Amino acid sequence: MRMIYAIIRPEKLDAVKKALEQKGYVAMSILEITGRGEQKGILLEYRGENVEVDTLPKIMIMMAVDRHDVSKIIAIIREVCRTGHIGDGKIFVLPIEMMARVRTDETWG
């Protein structure tokens, strides 16, 4: 099993959920986060003055998946989220040592 953490633009969330669901990947956790990377924030005008916002809203999708599905899921996320501009996001994949379902006492790993 692997844990996929995908950090994406908020406006891409619905499209990613739909594309993943069409391929049979429906289980995920979604968090609203803020962060900064190469983009380093943006400059906004507020009441006639420039204000630097150095962390931007992002969405983090967390998915526990079979290791054989990782490359397919990454390909779907990349296809949907790529705009070609800084701030498109990042995807991290980590091993899962163990997973336990609360309702049924099933365990994996």
PAZAPA-4460 file (N, C-alpha, C; in steps of 0.05 Angstrom, whole numbers, plus 32768, in hexadecimal, padded with zeros to 4 digits):
% residues 109
    n_x    n_y    n_z   ca_x   ca_y   ca_z    c_x    c_y    c_z   seq   type   mol
   8011   7FE8   8000   8000   8000   8000   8012   8019   8000     1      M     A
   8007   802E   7FF4   8015   8048   7FF3   8002   805E   7FFA     2      R     A
   800C   8074   8006   7FFD   808C   800B   8005   80A1   7FF7     3      M     A
   7FF2   80AB   7FE8   7FF7   80C0   7FD5   7FED   80DA   7FE2     4      I     A
   7FFE   80EE   7FE2   7FF7   810A   7FEA   7FFA   811B   7FD1     5      Y     A
   7FE4   8126   7FC8   7FE5   8137   7FB0   7FDC   8153   7FB9     6      A     A
   7FED   8167   7FB4   7FE7   8182   7FBA   7FE1   8190   7FA0     7      I     A
   7FC8   819B   7F9D   7FBF   81A5   7F84   7FB2   81C1   7F87     8      I     A
   7FAC   81CE   7F71   7F9D   81E7   7F71   7F80   81E1   7F79     9      R     A
   7F75   81F2   7F8A   7F59   81EE   7F93   7F45   81EB   7F7C    10      P     A
   7F49   81FA   7F67   7F35   81F9   7F51   7F37   81DF   7F41    11      E     A
   7F4A   81CE   7F45   7F4D   81B5   7F37   7F41   819D   7F47    12      K     A
   7F37   81A2   7F5F   7F2E   818C   7F70   7F17   817C   7F63    13      L     A
   7F02   818A   7F5A   7EEB   817B   7F4F   7EF3   816B   7F37    14      D     A
   7F04   8176   7F26   7F0C   8167   7F0E   7F1D   814E   7F15    15      A     A
   7F2E   8151   7F2A   7F3E   813A   7F33   7F2D   8124   7F3F    16      V     A
   7F1A   812C   7F50   7F08   8119   7F5C   7EF8   810A   7F46    17      K     A
   7EEE   8118   7F33   7EDF   810B   7F1D   7EF0   80F8   7F0D    18      K     A
   7F08   8101   7F06   7F1A   80F0   7EF5   7F22   80D7   7F05    19      A     A
   7F28   80DA   7F1E   7F30   80C2   7F2E   7F18   80AF   7F32    20      L     A
   7F01   80BA   7F36   7EE9   80AA   7F3A   7EE2   809A   7F21    21      E     A
   7EE6   80A6   7F09   7EE1   8098   7EF0   7EF3   8080   7EED    22      Q     A
   7F0A   8080   7EF9   7F1D   806A   7EF7   7F1B   8057   7F0F    23      K     A
   7F07   805C   7F21   7F02   804A   7F37   7F10   8051   7F51    24      G     A
   7F1D   8069   7F53   7F2A   8071   7F6B   7F19   8086   7F79    25      Y     A
   7F0A   807E   7F8D   7EF7   8090   7F9A   7EFF   8097   7FB7    26      V     A
   7F0E   8086   7FC4   7F15   808B   7FE1   7F2C   809F   7FE3    27      A     A
   7F27   80B5   7FF0   7F3B   80CA   7FF4   7F33   80DC   800B    28      M     A
   7F47   80E9   8017   7F42   80FE   802B   7F4B   8118   801E    29      S     A
   7F3D   812E   8023   7F43   8147   8017   7F46   815C   802D    30      I     A
   7F5C   816B   802C   7F61   817F   803F   7F66   819A   8031    31      L     A
   7F5C   81AF   803D   7F62   81CA   8034   7F7B   81D3   8043    32      E     A
   7F90   81DB   8034   7FA9   81E3   8041   7FB3   81FD   8034    33      I     A
   7FC7   8208   803F   7FD5   821F   8033   7FF3   8217   8031    34      T     A
   8000   8222   801E   801C   821C   801A   802A   822E   8007    35      G     A
   8044   822A   8004   8053   8239   7FF1   806A   8228   7FE6    36      R     A
   8071   822D   7FCE   8087   821F   7FC1   8095   8232   7FAF    37      G     A
   809B   8229   7F97   80A9   823A   7F84   8099   8253   7F7E    38      E     A
   807F   8252   7F81   806D   8268   7F7B   8072   827F   7F8E    39      Q     A
   8079   827A   7FA7   8080   828D   7FBB   806A   82A1   7FC1    40      K     A
   8052   829B   7FBB   803B   82AD   7FC1   8035   82BF   7FAA    41      G     A
   8022   82D2   7FB0   8019   82E5   7F9C   8017   8300   7FA8    42      I     A
   8014   8314   7F97   8011   8330   7F9F   7FF4   8338   7F99    43      L     A
   7FE5   8341   7FAD   7FCA   8349   7FAA   7FC7   8367   7FB1    44      L     A
   7FB3   8373   7FA6   7FAD   838F   7FAD   7F95   838F   7FC0    45      E     A
   7F99   839C   7FD7   7F84   839E   7FEC   7F82   83BA   7FF5    46      Y     A
   7F6B   83C7   7FF1   7F66   83E3   7FF8   7F7C   83F5   7FED    47      R     A
   7F83   83F0   7FD5   7F96   8402   7FC7   7FB3   83FC   7FCD    48      G     A
   7FB9   83E9   7FDD   7FD5   83E2   7FE4   7FDB   83C5   7FDC    49      E     A
   7FF4   83C1   7FD4   7FFD   83A6   7FCD   8002   8396   7FE7    50      N     A
   7FF7   837D   7FE7   7FFB   836B   7FFE   8006   8351   7FF4    51      V     A
   801C   8349   7FFF   8028   832F   7FF7   801C   8318   8007    52      E     A
   8012   8305   7FF9   8007   82ED   8005   801A   82D6   7FFF    53      V     A
   8029   82CD   8013   803E   82BA   800D   8037   829C   8010    54      D     A
   801E   8297   801A   8014   827B   8019   7FFA   827B   800A    55      T     A
   7FF6   8268   7FFA   7FDE   8267   7FE9   7FCD   824F   7FF0    56      L     A
   7FB3   8251   7FEC   7FA1   823A   7FF2   7FA7   8223   7FDE    57      P     A
   7FA8   820B   7FE9   7FAB   81F3   7FD9   7F99   81DD   7FE4    58      K     A
   7F97   81C8   7FD5   7F88   81B0   7FDE   7F9B   8199   7FE0    59      I     A
   7F99   8189   7FF5   7FA9   8171   7FF7   7F96   8159   7FF7    60      M     A
   7F9B   8147   7FE4   7F8C   812E   7FE2   7F9E   8118   7FED    61      I     A
   7F93   8108   7FFF   7FA1   80F1   800A   7F92   80D8   8002    62      M     A
   7FA1   80C5   7FF7   7F96   80AC   7FEE   7FA7   8095   7FF6    63      M     A
   7F9C   8081   8003   7FAA   8068   8008   7FA3   8054   7FF2    64      A     A
   7FB6   804B   7FE3   7FB1   803B   7FCB   7FC4   8024   7FC9    65      V     A
   7FBD   8010   7FB9   7FCE   7FFA   7FB3   7FE6   8005   7FA3    66      D     A
   7FFD   7FF9   7FA9   8016   8004   7F9C   8015   8002   7F7E    67      R     A
   8006   7FEF   7F73   8004   7FEC   7F56   7FF3   8002   7F49    68      H     A
   7FE4   8011   7F59   7FD3   8026   7F4E   7FE0   8042   7F4F    69      D     A
   7FF7   8044   7F5C   8003   805E   7F60   8009   806D   7F46    70      V     A
   8015   8061   7F33   801C   806F   7F1A   8003   8077   7F0A    71      S     A
   7FEE   8067   7F0B   7FD5   806F   7EFE   7FC8   8087   7F0A    72      K     A
   7FC8   8088   7F25   7FBC   809E   7F34   7FCD   80B8   7F2F    73      I     A
   7FE7   80B5   7F30   7FF8   80CD   7F2B   7FF3   80D7   7F0F    74      I     A
   7FF1   80C6   7EFB   7FEB   80CE   7EDF   7FD1   80DE   7EDD    75      A     A
   7FBC   80D4   7EEB   7FA2   80E2   7EEA   7FA4   80FD   7EF7    76      I     A
   7FB1   80FF   7F0E   7FB4   8119   7F1B   7FC4   812D   7F0A    77      I     A
   7FDA   8124   7EFF   7FEA   8135   7EEE   7FDA   813F   7ED6    78      R     A
   7FCC   812D   7EC9   7FBD   8134   7EB1   7FA8   814A   7EB7    79      E     A
   7F9A   8147   7ECD   7F85   8159   7ED4   7F90   8174   7EDF    80      V     A
   7FA5   8173   7EEE   7FAF   818B   7EFD   7FC3   819B   7EEE    81      C     A
   7FCF   8191   7ED9   7FE5   81A0   7ECC   7FDB   81B8   7EBD    82      R     A
   7FE5   81CF   7EC4   7FDF   81E8   7EB5   7FF9   81F2   7EA7    83      T     A
   8010   81E8   7EB0   8029   81F1   7EA5   8034   8209   7EB4    84      G     A
   8027   8211   7EC9   8031   8228   7ED9   803A   8220   7EF4    85      H     A
   804B   8230   7F00   8054   822B   7F1C   803B   822A   7F2D    86      I     A
   803B   8217   7F40   8024   8214   7F52   8011   81FE   7F4B    87      G     A
   8018   81EE   7F37   8006   81D8   7F2F   8004   81C3   7F45    88      D     A
   8019   81BF   7F55   8018   81AD   7F6B   802E   8199   7F6D    89      G     A
   802C   8188   7F80   8040   8173   7F85   8031   8159   7F8D    90      K     A
   803E   8142   7F88   8033   8128   7F90   8049   8119   7F9F    91      I     A
   8042   8110   7FB7   8055   8100   7FC7   8049   80E4   7FCB    92      F     A
   805B   80D0   7FCB   8052   80B5   7FCF   8063   80A9   7FE5    93      V     A
   8056   809E   7FFA   8063   8092   8010   8059   8076   8015    94      L     A
   806A   8064   8020   8061   8049   8026   804F   804A   803F    95      P     A
   803C   8037   8040   802B   8034   8057   8033   801B   8065    96      I     A
   803B   801D   807E   8044   8006   808D   802D   7FF4   8095    97      E     A
   8016   8000   809D   7FFF   7FF1   80A4   7FE6   8002   80A1    98      M     A
   7FD0   7FF5   809B   7FB7   8004   8099   7FA2   7FF2   80A7    99      M     A
   7F90   7FFF   80B7   7F7C   7FF0   80C6   7F61   7FFE   80C2   100      A     A
   7F4D   7FEE   80BB   7F31   7FF8   80B9   7F24   7FF6   80D4   101      R     A
   7F19   800C   80DD   7F0C   800D   80F8   7EF3   7FFC   80F9   102      V     A
   7EE2   7FFE   80E4   7EC8   7FF1   80E4   7ECA   7FD2   80E6   103      R     A
   7EDD   7FC6   80D7   7EDD   7FA9   80D5   7EF6   7F9B   80E1   104      T     A
   7F08   7FAA   80EC   7F21   7F9F   80F8   7F33   7F93   80E3   105      D     A
   7F2F   7F99   80C9   7F42   7F8F   80B5   7F5C   7F9F   80B7   106      E     A
   7F72   7F92   80B0   7F8C   7F9F   80B0   7F9B   7F97   8096   107      T     A
   7FAC   7FA9   808D   7FBD   7FA4   8076   7FD9   7FAB   807E   108      W     A
   7FEC   7F9D   8074   8008   7FA4   8079   8016   7F95   808E   109      G     A
***
